[in-house]
């Protein structure tokens, strides 16, 4: 999982002829999936995996 994902998606390949001399890729911050898990549950899960 990445920290950033493209702001706009395209359904196919982008041809360099249609993009011109330069291309700007806008990114947005991706959801941090670990922050969505309650800390107590995450700590318990980490302890179980170490055993």
Secondary structure, DSSP 4 states (H G I P E B T S, - for coil): --SEEESS--SSPPPHHHH-S-----EEEPP-GGGGS-HHHHHHHHHHHH-
